[in-house]
Amino acid sequence: MSPKNPGPPPSHIRELARHANAWPFVEARALLKHLGDKPPEKGYVLFETGYGPSGLPHIGTFGEVARTTMVRHAFHQISDIPTKLFAFSDDMDGLRKVPDNIPDKEKVEQHLGKPLTSIPDPFGTHESFGHHNNARLRAFLDDFGFDYEFESSTDYYTSGKFDPMLMRVLEKYDEVINVVLPTLGAERRATYSPFLPVCEKTGVVLQVPVIERNVDAGTIVYEMENGEKIETPVTGGRCKLQWKADWGMRWAGLGVDYEMSGKDLIDSVKLSSRICRVLGCTPPLNLTYELFLDDTGQKISKSKGNGLAVEEWLRYAPPESLSLFMYQKPKTAKRLYFDVIPRNIDDYLTHLEKFPDMDDAKKLDSPVWHIHQGHPPHEDAHISYNVLLNLASVCNSEDKAVLWHFIERYRPGLTPASAPILDKLVEYAINYYRDFVLPAKQYRKANDMEIEALQDLVQTLEGFNSETDASDIQTEVYEIGKRHPFDDLKAWFRVLYEILLGQSEGPRMGSFIALYGIDESVALIRRAIAGEDLSA
């Protein structure tokens, strides 16, 4: 992704960036205004993303880092102020629920309430559950080439880095309480404290009443259920903060200038911002993004594991297509499931294809400019993902060489070596075809009216030669649909997809026929007219 604090862009790009409409530029300009158009006292602008490692990383986590990186890069186009990006893990939090998608759940259940970095790793690969999930986070961020600094809540609490601000919370205890209490129910108000002591005996993060405070000593006294009163420092990892207070304290302690968060955290952002101000600091500029939904329309969850893992998306699609998914309309809720992958790939390829012919102003508003930090790759070998899926389908082949045989005939001179983007796309398409298309295929026979239209298509194609352009083929396919009594052209194309491809949706038939070949397409249609089993 973006290089760390790159040099200034050319002057004409900087001027264009100051007026570009793409949402990362809108955010970057708002951030510069938030800063008063001058560097913060710490000398750099701090972008932050948060990660709750109670479950394995998912695409929503990636999306927050990807989008924040896009804003960070846009900021570099309009300002010379240095920047940093912290990927901050809330691994000091007590585990409240055992995730559904981990092994050896019973072993983890014995440690409920303890900080995530104090719970044994059920995967057996790291020193704790928190360390394991942190490693998973860093691995996929590294795979995407993000420029970030990983930071751990456990490290900041136990090393004393948060101590000055924790003392500040102790000093401002009543003011912090007054911010939070109106948002709580009566029962919770009776016991609420921003400080959650870590029990010396059990290691559990406690939610207990705080009955005394000693600002000079830097301690609190809390009362256990059995009436025992215990005094403990608020520093050195002996306490952590309740998460809303923790978020505001972190913003203040680190000097965070920009952070995104989901729509479900709107009220928390407001509350934590007030706490940050109570501590004498300015809260960051915030972008609220909409949530991702699974195939049933439910919010995706790390603990449920009902979304897509990054590894799953990357089995079927290039990483840039995932970045495009994150770029598009961050304030609109989107379904995040396997069936969105083909469309995102083809949209990405279309943006790549159009980019070289754009003027500089339009390039700054192109998604691929933001995905590739101003330098998208270019390859002339544009064949859509959907066409490749259907080529695999008609060939009944999962062999990459078979698909390349048709590609090389369609575009002489193309090879896997000369078209690496297309070559990788063939691999992705085969994986997607094998896992999703093939199991769902259901061919049907043509009725008499449809057979007449298919015979018309055969006669038309037989008048073409191998050099006929895909757009000319597409035009004739349209005309055939108009000549026969289909309800509309969509119905005609659905006939072609269902009978020839065994599915309800498909590619542009002109592009598919040109790639598969005129003679091969005619033979396929003749088999359908004869009532043969095309699944064989």
N, C-alpha and C positions, 0 to 999 in steps of 0.2 A: 504494500500500500504506500502511503506517503513517506518520503524520507524525513528524517528528523530535522525540523527547522530549515527547510530548503532556502536557497537564496531567493531574492526578490524576482518576481516575474518581469517580463518586458513591460515597459511603461504602458503600451497600448492595451495589453491584457489586464493590467491593473485597473485601468480606466474602465474597460468593459465589465470587469468583475464588480465594480462599484454600482453597476446598474443591472446586472444579470438577474433574471427572474427565477432561476432554479432555487429550490428551497434551501440548499446548503449555503448559498450566498445570502439569502434573506436572513438566515440565522447568524451568519458570520458578521454581517453588518450590524445586527442587533447586539451582538456580543461586544463589538468594538464600541458601540454607543454606551453599553452597560459599563464598560471600563473607563468611560470618559476619554476615549481615544488616546490613552496613555498606558504604559506598562504598570502592572501591579507592583507593590513594594517588593515582593519576592523576586521580581525580575523576569517573570514568565507568566503566561496564561496557562492555567491548569484546567484541562478537560478531565472529567472522571466518568467512569462507568462502574456500576456496582454488580456484584455477583453473589448470590446466596447459595453456597455450596451444600445445601441440604439435599440436593439431587444432582444428577449428572447434568453437565452443560447441554443446552439445547439451542435450537436455531434462534430463539428469542434473545438469548444471551449474545450470540454472534451479531444479531441485528443491531443491538444497541451499540456495540463497538464499531461496526461498519458505518452506521449512520453518523456517529460521533466523529469518526475519522474523516468522513466526507466534509463535515462542518469545519473540522480542524484544517483540512487542506484548503478549503475555500477561504478560511481566515488568513492563511499564508499569502493568498493572492491580493489581499487588500491591506495587509499590515506586516511590518517587519518585526513585531514583538515576538520573541521566542515563545514556544509552547511546549507543554508536556501532556501526555495522556496517561493517567493512572487507571489500571484495571484493578479495582479494590474488592477484595473478597471478605465478606462478613463471616469469616470462619470462627469467630469467637462466640457466635450465637449458640444458644442451647438448642439441641435437636428436639423438636416438639412431636414429630411424627416420623415413623420409619417409612422411607419411600417404598413404593410398590415394585420398582424395577431394579432391585439389588439382590445379590445372593445372601444367604445366611442371615435372613432378617431377624431371627430370634437372637442372634449374637448381638446385633445392633440394638435391639429393643431393651436389652439389659442396661444400656447407657443413655436412655432418654433423659433429656435435661442437661446433659453435659455439653461443653463446647465441642463443636465439630472436630476440632483438632485434638480432642482428648478421647475420641471414640475410635476403637480399633477399626482398621480398614477391612470391610467385608470381602473385598477383592484380593486381599493378601499381598498387595504390591507396594504399599506405602506405609508410613508410620502411623497414619490415622485416616479416618474417613474424609476429613477435611482436606488433608494433604493429597489424597487420591483425586478428589474432585477438582482441587486447584490445579493439579497436574493435567487433568483432562482439559480444563479451560485453557491453560497456557499452550497445550499441544495444538489445539485447533486454531487458536489465535496466531500461533507461530506458523502453522501451515498456510494461513492466508497472508502472511507477511506483514501483519500489523506492526506498527511502531508504537510500543506501549511499555510502561513499567508496571510490573506486577507488585501489588502491595497487599499485605495480609493484616487483617484486624488483630489477630492473635499477636503478631509481631509488634504492632503499634501499642497495644495495651501492655504486654509483658515487658517490653524493652524500655518503657517509660516515655516513648515519643508523644503519647497522648496526655502524659501527666499534667503539664501546665494547663491544658484546657479542661481536664477533669477537675482540677482544683478550682478553675473558674466556674464550672457547673456547681460545685459545692458552695462557692461564695454566692452564686445567684440562684440557689436552690428554690427559694420561695417564688421567684419570678418564673423559673422554669415550670414549677408545679402549677402555677396559675395559668400558664399557657395550655397545659395538658388536661387538667382536671375537668374543664367544661365539656371535653369530648368523651368522657368516660361515664359508664353507668355507676349507679350508687354503690354497688358492692365493690367494684374495682377502685373507685375513688377512695374508699376507706383504707386501702392497703397500698395505694400506688406510691412508688418512688422511682425517680429516674435512674437511681443506682440499683443494680442487680448484683448482690454479692455472690462470689464464687465460694461455695462451701468448702472449707479446708478438709473436712472429713470425707465427703462424697464426691467432690469435684463438680457438683451440679450447680448450674446458674439458678439462683433462688429469686423468687418473687415474694418478698417478705416485707412487713412494715419496718420502716426506718423510724426509730423512736428518739434518736439523738444525733446531733451533728456537731463536730468540733472542727471549725474551719482552720484554726491555728495548727492543730495536729494533723489535719488532712484525713480525718476518720469519720465514720458513721457507726452508730450502734443499731443493730437490727435484732428483732425478736423472732425466735423460732416458734414453731407450733407448740412445743412443749414448755414454752415460757422462758427458755434460756435466752439470755441477752449476750450478744457477741459484738465486740468492737473490731473493726477492720479498716485498714487504709482504703481510700478510693483509688489509689494509684498502684502502679506496678503489676497490673493484671489481677488484683484481688477483687475488683469489681468491674463490671462492664455496664454500659448504659442501655436502658430500654431503647428499642430500635429507633423510635422517632426522635428521641433526644440524642441518640447515637449519631443519627444522620446529620442533624443540625450541628452537633459538636464536631463531627468530622469535617463538614464544610468549613467551619470556623478554624479548626486546627490545621487543616491542610491549605486553606485558602483556595477552595475550589471555585472556579469561575463559570463553569458550564457543565451541566449534567442533564441528560434525558431521563425520562421515566414514563411508565405506562399510565394509561388513563385511570387504572384502579388505584393509583397513588396520588391523585390530585389533592385530596385533603391532607395527606401526609406531607406533601411538599409544602403546603401552606403552613402547617404546624411546625415543621422542621425549620422553615425559613424564619418563623418568629423566634424560635429558640436560638438560631444563629445570630439574630439581631440582639437578643437578650445578652448573648455572650460578647457583644461589641463588634460583630463582624457583618459583612454584607453577604447575603446568600447568593448562590450562583444563578445565572440565567438558566431557565429550565424550558425544555421542549417536551410537551406531553404528546406521546404517540399512542395510537390505538393498539389494541391487543390482537394477537394472532389467535385464530380459531382452528380447531381440528376438523376432521371430516364431518362431524355431527354438529358443528357450530359452537362447541364448548371451548372455553379458554384453555390454551395449552398450559401444561403444568409440569415442572421438573419432577415432582414427586409421583404424579400419575404416569409420566412417560407417554402421554397421549399425543405428543407432537412428533416432529421429525428430528432425528439426530443429524448433525452436520454430515456425519459419515454416510448416512442414508441418501441425503441429497446428492452428495458427491459421487455416489455409485452410478447415478443416472444423468448427471449434468455437470458442466464446467462450473467452477466456483464463481465465475463472474455472473452467471445467471442467478445465483443466490444473492449476490450483491445487488443485482437489478431488482429482484423481488423486494429487498429492503429499501432500495431507493424510492420506488414508486409509492407515492401518496402515504407518507408515514402517519398521517392523521386520519387514515381510513382503515377500518378493521378489514382484515383479509384472511381467507381460509389458507391454512398452511398444511397442505397434504400432497400426497404423491401426484395427484391428478393436475396440480398447477404447474408441474415441472415442464412439460413440453411447450406450453404457451410461453413461459418465461425464457426458455432457450431460444425459441424462434424470435421473440421480441428483441432479445439481446443481439442476435445475429443481424436483424434488420437495422438496429441502431448502429452496429459496427459498419454495415454496408453503406449507410447514408453519410457517416461522419466525414469522410475525406472531401466530400463536395460541399460541405457547409462553410459559411463564412465564420470568422472568429467569434462573433457575438453569439451565433446560434450554437457553435461548438460548446460554449460555456454552459449552455442550457441542455446539452445532450447528456443523458444518463451515463453513457460510456466515458465521457470526460471525467465525471466524478468517480466512476468505478475504477478507472485506470489512472487517476491522478493526472489527467491532462494528456496522456500519451497512449491512447487505445491502439491495439495492434490492427493490422490490416491484412486481409487475405481475400483474393478474388474468388476463391472457390466457395461460393455461397449455395448450399443446398440445405433446405429446411430440415429440421429435426423430424417433423411429422412425415415428410416424404421418406426419410431414411427408415423410420419406424415401419412404414407401409411397404417399403422395398423389402425389408427383412420378412415381413408378413407374407408377401406374395411369393418370395423365394423359398419360404419355409426353411429358412437357414439362420443359424446363429454363428455362421462362419464369416469372419471379417473379410477374408479374401473373396468370398462370393459377392459381397456387396461392392467391394472395390472393383470387381470385374465390370459391373454395370456403370459405376461412376467413371472409370477410365474410358469406357466407350462413349459415355455421354459428354465428357469433357476431356478430349484427348490431350495428353501431356500432363494431366494431374497424376500425382503419385502421393502415397502417404508421406514421403519425405518433403515434397514441395508444398503440401497442404496440411501442416500439422494440426491446425484447428479442426479441419474437417475429419482428419484421421481419428482424432480423439473423440469427435462427435459420433463417429461410426461405432466406437466401443461403447459409449454411453447408450446409444440407441439400441444396440443389441441387448444390453443389460435390461433396459426398460421393457423392450419387447418380450424378453424371456420371462420377466417377473410379473408384468401387468397386462400386456396385450394378448399374448398367447393363451393364458388361462381363461380369458374372458371372450375369446372368439366364438361367434355363433353365426355361421353362414345360413342363408335361407335361399330357397328356390325362387326363380322369377316367375311371375304370372304372365298370362298371354300378352297383356298390354306392355308390360315391361320387356318381354322378349322382343317385341316389335321395335322398341326404342334401342335395345342392345344391338339388334341387327342393323339398324340405321347407323349406330356408332361404329360397328365393324366396317360397313361400306365406306363411311367417311374416312376412317383411319387408313383403310387400304389405299386411299387416294393420296396419302401423305408419303413422304420419304423420311429417312433417318435424320435428315437435316432440318426438318420442320421445327420451327420455334415453339417452345412451350406455350407462349401466349396465344399463338395462332391455334394450337390444339385446344386450349381452354375456350377460346371463342366459339369454336365449332361444337364443343361439348355443350356449351350454353344453348346454341341454336337448336341442337337436337332436342334438348329438354323443352324448348318452346314449341317444337313441332308435335309433341305428343301430349296427351291429356293428363298431365300431372297437375296437382293443385297449385304448385309453384316450383320454382327452380330448386329450392331447398329439398323438396320431395324427390326430385330427379337425382340430385347428388346423394341423398340418403339411400336411394335404390342402388346406386353404384357402390357405395360403401358397404351396405349390408350384404349384397350379393357377391361382390368381387373380393371384399376385404374382411367380411365377417364382423363388422362393427358399425356403430351408428354414426360415427364421425370419421373424417379422414382429411387427406391433403387436397391441395389444388390438383384436380385431375390432370390438367395440362402438364404441370410440372412432373407429376408422377409418371404419366405415360411417356414423356420425353426421356426420363431417366431409365425407366424399365425397358423401354424400346417399343417401337411401333409393332413389329412382328410379334413380340412376346405379349404385348397387350391384346392384340387381336386374338392370339391363341387362347389367352386366358378368358376373354369374353365368349369365344366360341364354346369353351368348356362349360361356362355358366349357362349358355343358351341350350346346350345339350343336356343340362341337368346333372352334370358330373359333380362329384364331391370335391370342392376346392380346398378342403382342409387337409387333404391327403398330400 
